Amino acid sequence: MNSKLKKTISVSVRTLICVGALYLVLHNVSLHDVATLADEDKTQVVITNWETVQEDERLNDPNTLLDVLVKIDKAPHEIALGQLHKKKDGSPDFQIGLWTVLRSSDRMMLLLALLLFAPVALIQSARFTLMVRAQEIDLSYWEGIKLSYAGNFLNFVAIGSTGGDIFKAYYVSCHTDRKTEAVTTVFLDRAVGLIGLMIIAAVAMCVKFDDPHIREWWPVIGGISAAMIVGIIVIFSRRVRARIGLDRLIARLPFSDHLKRIDAATVRMRHHKKLLLVALCMTLLLQGIAITSMTVAGIGLGMEFSIDLLAGYYVYIALALLIAAIPITPQGAGTMDGALQIFFLGAYGQYSQILFLGVAMRLLQFVWSLPGFIVPITGAHRPSSDKIARLQALATSSES
């Protein structure tokens, strides 16, 4: 099978997954409110007093009246929640439409979510700079900021959840003659971020392990965590590497010289345990801030919130971000949204609210990646003339 055919098949499969996942997510969502009456006839309505009902927290009172305009005849009606068809859990069968979510959203809470997200990219840049320096690559914090913002922006604009890392790897390789190590560090930085997400999800699950809905996801979190731990042991443990013959296996693979340098760059990190610990702490901080910001966005969209539900937000958003990081569909389109529907539907919110939560999660990241637009346009990713001269001098001396 030639490479062109393989690429065509890969793109086709990923497109089918994206389209299928988006269909499953969107077919339950309506622009307008939909109520199912006691005779199980679905009636498209506009609930004109939704904000009042929501603020009064009367959604569990069957006598609460919904002032609606029935779309069939445009005549105003009052429908009590008790007159609606009941779902399996006994709750009234009605879905809030996208327009209602937009109309009733709390703009101040959404703005607060946006402001809370601001430090995330700055902390991410500091972590990346630290990890690059562990490879003996000279990169200032300001250069790290520029490269991180550019990578974040290109993730959204160009290619998807990991494509920007490829450009980021190229940009940072321009700053050193240790190009393999520079590229490797970009993906190690991504790996540390994913490990941080799993730690947050695992800790939040332990806090609320008595919740059966949260507890049912422990095999997923446990399995991924176990796989990560095994991978770390295999890579960093001298004894395990020798036992399984990892070095000999790498030597037999194609492009073994490059793979050996990638492996050496990865293993070098075990000599910087304090740095790795600092990087992990920075990851937990930035991921905690990001998930808090996204939780606030969910509250602003009218989703249910209480202290009892807080751990669930941390578990589910962390898992959703992990799914979005899998390079199957651009920005986890469909896959992340489907996961959010599975996680949050019911006690946390309705289809339309959860759909907008996925949109908000992406917008928070996109808005704060916009400064990265300036970097490739102006060529700010390139090293300074002084650094270029130093790199040329190093190359000359190594050749001699």
C-alpha positions as CSV (number, residue, x, y, z in Angstrom):
1,M,0.0,0.0,0.0
2,N,1.6,3.3,-1.1
3,S,1.8,6.3,1.1
4,K,-0.8,8.3,-0.9
5,L,-3.4,5.6,-0.5
6,K,-2.6,5.3,3.2
7,K,-3.1,9.0,3.6
8,T,-6.4,9.0,1.7
9,I,-7.7,6.1,3.9
10,S,-6.6,7.9,7.1
11,V,-8.2,11.2,6.2
12,S,-11.4,9.4,5.1
13,V,-11.7,7.4,8.4
14,R,-11.0,10.5,10.5
15,T,-13.6,12.5,8.5
16,L,-16.2,9.7,9.0
17,I,-15.5,9.6,12.7
18,C,-15.8,13.4,12.9
19,V,-19.1,13.6,10.9
20,G,-20.6,10.6,12.7
21,A,-19.7,12.0,16.2
22,L,-21.0,15.5,15.3
23,Y,-24.3,13.9,14.0
24,L,-24.8,12.0,17.3
25,V,-24.1,15.2,19.2
26,L,-26.2,17.6,17.2
27,H,-29.3,15.5,16.4
28,N,-30.5,15.9,20.0
29,V,-30.1,19.7,20.0
30,S,-32.7,22.1,18.8
31,L,-32.6,25.8,18.1
32,H,-35.9,26.3,20.0
33,D,-37.2,24.8,23.2
34,V,-39.0,21.5,22.8
35,A,-41.5,20.2,25.3
36,T,-43.1,16.7,25.3
37,L,-46.6,16.8,26.5
38,A,-48.3,14.0,28.5
39,D,-49.6,12.3,25.3
40,E,-45.9,12.1,24.2
41,D,-46.4,14.5,21.3
42,K,-43.3,16.7,20.9
43,T,-44.3,20.3,20.7
44,Q,-41.8,23.0,19.7
45,V,-42.2,25.9,22.0
46,V,-40.6,29.1,23.2
47,I,-40.4,29.4,27.0
48,T,-40.7,33.1,27.6
49,N,-40.2,33.1,31.4
50,W,-37.3,30.6,31.5
51,E,-34.9,33.0,33.3
52,T,-37.5,33.6,36.1
53,V,-38.2,29.9,36.5
54,Q,-34.5,29.1,36.5
55,E,-33.6,31.8,39.0
56,D,-36.4,30.7,41.4
57,E,-35.1,27.2,41.2
58,R,-38.7,25.8,40.7
59,L,-37.8,23.2,38.1
60,N,-38.7,20.4,40.5
61,D,-42.1,21.8,41.3
62,P,-44.8,20.2,39.1
63,N,-47.0,23.3,39.6
64,T,-44.5,25.7,38.1
65,L,-46.1,27.3,35.1
66,L,-44.0,27.7,31.9
67,D,-45.3,30.7,29.8
68,V,-44.8,29.4,26.3
69,L,-45.6,30.3,22.7
70,V,-46.5,27.0,20.9
71,K,-44.9,27.1,17.5
72,I,-47.8,25.2,15.9
73,D,-50.3,28.0,16.2
74,K,-48.3,30.8,17.7
75,A,-50.9,31.1,20.5
76,P,-49.6,31.9,24.1
77,H,-50.2,29.0,26.6
78,E,-49.4,28.2,30.2
79,I,-48.1,24.7,30.7
80,A,-47.4,23.4,34.1
81,L,-44.4,21.1,34.5
82,G,-46.7,18.5,35.9
83,Q,-48.5,18.4,32.5
84,L,-45.4,17.3,30.7
85,H,-44.4,13.8,29.9
86,K,-42.0,12.3,32.4
87,K,-38.5,11.0,31.7
88,K,-37.3,7.7,33.1
89,D,-35.9,9.6,36.1
90,G,-39.2,11.3,36.8
91,S,-38.1,14.7,35.6
92,P,-40.3,16.8,33.1
93,D,-39.5,16.0,29.5
94,F,-38.4,19.3,28.0
95,Q,-35.3,20.5,26.3
96,I,-34.0,24.1,26.3
97,G,-33.0,25.3,22.9
98,L,-29.8,27.0,21.8
99,W,-31.5,30.4,21.5
100,T,-32.8,30.2,25.1
101,V,-29.3,29.3,26.4
102,L,-27.8,32.3,24.6
103,R,-30.6,34.6,25.7
104,S,-30.4,33.6,29.4
105,S,-26.6,33.2,29.7
106,D,-24.8,35.2,32.4
107,R,-22.5,37.5,30.5
108,M,-20.5,38.5,33.6
109,M,-19.8,34.9,34.5
110,L,-18.7,34.2,30.9
111,L,-16.4,37.3,31.0
112,L,-15.0,36.1,34.4
113,A,-14.3,32.7,32.8
114,L,-12.4,34.5,30.0
115,L,-10.3,36.5,32.5
116,L,-9.6,33.5,34.7
117,F,-8.1,31.7,31.7
118,A,-5.5,34.4,31.0
119,P,-2.6,33.1,33.0
120,V,-2.7,29.6,31.5
121,A,-0.6,30.3,28.4
122,L,2.0,32.3,30.5
123,I,2.5,29.4,32.9
124,Q,2.6,27.0,29.9
125,S,5.3,29.1,28.4
126,A,7.4,29.1,31.6
127,R,7.1,25.3,31.8
128,F,8.2,24.8,28.2
129,T,11.2,27.1,28.7
130,L,12.3,25.1,31.7
131,M,12.0,21.8,29.9
132,V,13.9,23.1,26.9
133,R,16.7,24.3,29.2
134,A,17.0,20.8,30.6
135,Q,18.2,19.8,27.1
136,E,21.0,22.5,27.3
137,I,19.2,24.7,24.8
138,D,19.5,28.4,25.3
139,L,15.9,29.8,25.2
140,S,14.8,32.8,27.1
141,Y,11.4,33.1,28.8
142,W,10.3,35.7,26.2
143,E,11.3,33.4,23.4
144,G,9.4,30.6,25.1
145,I,6.3,32.8,25.3
146,K,6.4,33.6,21.6
147,L,6.9,30.0,20.6
148,S,4.1,28.8,22.9
149,Y,1.6,31.3,21.8
150,A,2.4,30.6,18.1
151,G,2.0,26.9,18.7
152,N,-1.3,27.4,20.5
153,F,-2.6,29.6,17.7
154,L,-1.6,27.2,14.9
155,N,-3.3,24.3,16.8
156,F,-6.6,26.1,16.3
157,V,-6.1,27.7,12.9
158,A,-4.1,25.2,10.9
159,I,-4.3,21.7,11.9
160,G,-6.0,20.6,15.0
161,S,-5.1,19.6,18.5
162,T,-1.5,18.6,17.9
163,G,-0.6,20.1,14.5
164,G,0.7,23.3,16.1
165,D,3.2,21.3,18.0
166,I,4.9,20.4,14.7
167,F,5.3,24.1,13.9
168,K,6.4,24.8,17.5
169,A,9.0,22.1,17.2
170,Y,10.3,23.6,14.0
171,Y,10.4,27.1,15.5
172,V,12.4,26.0,18.6
173,S,14.8,24.0,16.4
174,C,15.8,27.3,14.8
175,H,17.2,28.4,18.2
176,T,19.7,25.6,18.6
177,D,22.0,23.1,16.8
178,R,20.5,20.4,19.0
179,K,17.5,20.0,16.8
180,T,16.4,16.5,17.6
181,E,16.5,17.4,21.3
182,A,14.5,20.5,20.7
183,V,11.7,18.7,18.8
184,T,11.6,15.9,21.4
185,T,11.1,18.4,24.2
186,V,8.0,19.9,22.5
187,F,6.3,16.5,22.6
188,L,7.6,15.8,26.1
189,D,6.0,19.1,27.2
190,R,2.7,17.9,25.7
191,A,3.1,14.6,27.6
192,V,3.6,16.4,30.9
193,G,0.4,18.3,30.2
194,L,-1.6,15.1,29.7
195,I,-0.1,13.6,32.8
196,G,-1.3,16.7,34.8
197,L,-4.8,16.2,33.4
198,M,-4.9,12.6,34.6
199,I,-3.6,13.5,38.1
200,I,-6.4,16.2,38.4
201,A,-9.0,13.8,37.2
202,A,-7.8,11.0,39.6
203,V,-7.7,13.3,42.6
204,A,-11.1,14.8,41.9
205,M,-12.5,11.3,41.5
206,C,-11.1,10.2,44.9
207,V,-12.6,13.3,46.5
208,K,-16.1,12.3,45.2
209,F,-15.7,8.5,44.9
210,D,-19.1,8.0,46.6
211,D,-20.8,9.5,43.6
212,P,-21.8,6.4,41.4
213,H,-21.9,8.5,38.2
214,I,-18.3,9.6,38.8
215,R,-17.2,6.2,40.1
216,E,-18.2,4.4,36.9
217,W,-15.4,6.2,35.1
218,W,-12.6,4.9,37.4
219,P,-11.7,2.0,35.0
220,V,-11.0,4.6,32.3
221,I,-8.9,6.9,34.5
222,G,-7.3,3.9,36.2
223,G,-6.4,2.3,32.9
224,I,-4.9,5.4,31.3
225,S,-3.0,6.2,34.5
226,A,-1.6,2.7,34.7
227,A,-0.5,2.9,31.0
228,M,1.2,6.2,31.7
229,I,3.0,4.8,34.8
230,V,4.1,1.7,32.9
231,G,5.4,3.9,30.0
232,I,7.4,6.1,32.4
233,I,8.9,3.0,34.1
234,V,9.9,1.4,30.8
235,I,11.5,4.6,29.5
236,F,13.3,5.8,32.7
237,S,14.2,2.6,34.6
238,R,17.6,1.3,33.7
239,R,16.8,-2.1,35.1
240,V,13.5,-2.5,33.1
241,R,15.2,-1.2,29.9
242,A,17.9,-3.8,30.3
243,R,15.4,-6.5,31.1
244,I,13.3,-6.0,28.0
245,G,16.2,-5.0,25.7
246,L,14.8,-1.6,24.8
247,D,18.1,-0.3,23.5
248,R,18.6,-3.3,21.2
249,L,15.0,-2.9,20.0
250,I,15.5,0.8,19.1
251,A,18.8,-0.1,17.3
252,R,16.9,-2.5,15.0
253,L,14.2,0.0,14.0
254,P,14.3,2.2,10.9
255,F,15.9,5.6,11.4
256,S,17.6,4.1,14.5
257,D,20.1,7.0,14.8
258,H,17.3,9.6,15.1
259,L,15.4,7.3,17.5
260,K,18.5,6.9,19.7
261,R,18.8,10.7,20.0
262,I,15.1,11.1,20.8
263,D,15.4,8.4,23.4
264,A,18.6,10.0,24.8
265,A,16.8,13.4,25.0
266,T,13.9,11.8,26.8
267,V,16.1,9.8,29.3
268,R,18.1,12.9,30.0
269,M,15.1,14.3,31.8
270,R,15.7,11.8,34.7
271,H,18.8,13.8,35.6
272,H,16.6,16.8,36.2
273,K,14.2,15.5,38.8
274,K,13.7,18.8,40.5
275,L,13.0,20.5,37.2
276,L,10.4,17.8,36.3
277,L,8.8,18.2,39.6
278,V,8.5,22.0,39.1
279,A,7.2,21.4,35.6
280,L,4.5,19.0,36.9
281,C,3.5,21.5,39.6
282,M,3.2,24.2,37.0
283,T,1.1,21.8,34.9
284,L,-1.3,21.1,37.8
285,L,-1.6,24.9,38.4
286,L,-2.3,25.8,34.8
287,Q,-4.7,22.8,34.3
288,G,-6.5,23.7,37.5
289,I,-6.9,27.3,36.4
290,A,-8.1,26.1,33.0
291,I,-10.7,23.7,34.3
292,T,-11.9,26.3,36.9
293,S,-12.4,28.8,34.1
294,M,-14.3,26.2,32.0
295,T,-16.5,25.4,35.0
296,V,-17.3,29.1,35.4
297,A,-18.3,29.2,31.7
298,G,-20.6,26.2,32.3
299,I,-22.2,28.1,35.2
300,G,-22.6,31.2,33.0
301,L,-24.4,29.0,30.5
302,G,-27.0,28.0,33.1
303,M,-25.7,24.5,34.0
304,E,-26.3,23.2,37.4
305,F,-23.6,23.9,40.0
306,S,-23.0,23.1,43.7
307,I,-20.1,22.1,45.9
308,D,-21.3,18.5,45.5
309,L,-21.0,18.8,41.7
310,L,-17.6,20.5,41.7
311,A,-15.5,17.4,41.7
312,G,-17.6,16.1,38.7
313,Y,-16.7,19.2,36.7
314,Y,-13.0,18.6,37.3
315,V,-13.2,14.9,36.4
316,Y,-15.3,15.3,33.3
317,I,-13.6,18.4,31.9
318,A,-10.2,16.8,32.4
319,L,-11.3,13.7,30.6
320,A,-12.9,15.7,27.8
321,L,-9.6,17.7,27.3
322,L,-7.7,14.5,27.2
323,I,-10.1,13.2,24.4
324,A,-9.7,16.4,22.5
325,A,-5.9,16.0,22.6
326,I,-6.2,12.7,20.6
327,P,-5.4,13.7,17.0
328,I,-8.5,12.0,15.4
329,T,-10.6,15.1,14.6
330,P,-9.7,18.8,14.6
331,Q,-9.9,20.1,18.2
332,G,-11.8,17.0,19.2
333,A,-14.8,18.0,17.0
334,G,-17.6,15.6,17.8
335,T,-15.4,13.3,20.0
336,M,-15.0,15.8,22.8
337,D,-18.6,17.0,22.4
338,G,-19.9,13.5,22.6
339,A,-17.9,12.8,25.7
340,L,-19.2,16.0,27.3
341,Q,-22.8,14.9,26.6
342,I,-22.2,11.5,28.1
343,F,-20.5,13.0,31.2
344,F,-22.8,16.0,31.9
345,L,-26.2,15.2,30.6
346,G,-28.8,15.1,33.3
347,A,-27.7,16.3,36.7
348,Y,-25.4,19.0,35.2
349,G,-27.3,20.3,32.2
350,Q,-29.2,19.8,29.0
351,Y,-28.0,19.1,25.5
352,S,-27.9,22.7,24.4
353,Q,-26.1,23.9,27.5
354,I,-23.5,21.1,27.2
355,L,-23.0,21.8,23.5
356,F,-22.2,25.4,24.3
357,L,-19.9,24.3,27.1
358,G,-17.8,22.5,24.4
359,V,-17.8,25.7,22.3
360,A,-16.8,27.8,25.3
361,M,-14.0,25.5,26.2
362,R,-12.5,25.9,22.7
363,L,-13.2,29.7,22.6
364,L,-11.4,30.3,25.9
365,Q,-8.3,28.6,24.5
366,F,-8.6,30.3,21.1
367,V,-9.1,33.8,22.4
368,W,-5.9,33.6,24.5
369,S,-4.0,32.0,21.6
370,L,-4.7,35.0,19.3
371,P,-1.5,36.9,20.2
372,G,0.3,34.0,18.6
373,F,-1.0,35.2,15.3
374,I,1.6,38.0,15.4
375,V,4.6,35.6,15.8
376,P,4.7,33.8,12.4
377,I,3.4,36.9,10.5
378,T,6.2,39.1,11.8
379,G,8.9,36.3,11.9
380,A,9.2,36.8,15.7
381,H,9.8,33.1,16.0
382,R,13.2,33.4,14.5
383,P,16.3,33.7,16.7
384,S,18.1,37.1,17.0
385,S,21.0,37.9,14.7
386,D,23.4,37.4,17.7
387,K,22.0,34.0,18.4
388,I,22.3,33.0,14.7
389,A,25.9,34.1,14.8
390,R,26.6,32.0,17.9
391,L,24.9,29.0,16.3
392,Q,27.0,29.4,13.1
393,A,30.1,29.6,15.2
394,L,29.2,26.4,17.0
395,A,28.5,24.6,13.7
396,T,31.9,25.8,12.4
397,S,33.8,24.6,15.4
398,S,32.0,21.2,15.5
399,E,32.9,20.6,11.8
400,S,36.6,21.5,12.5
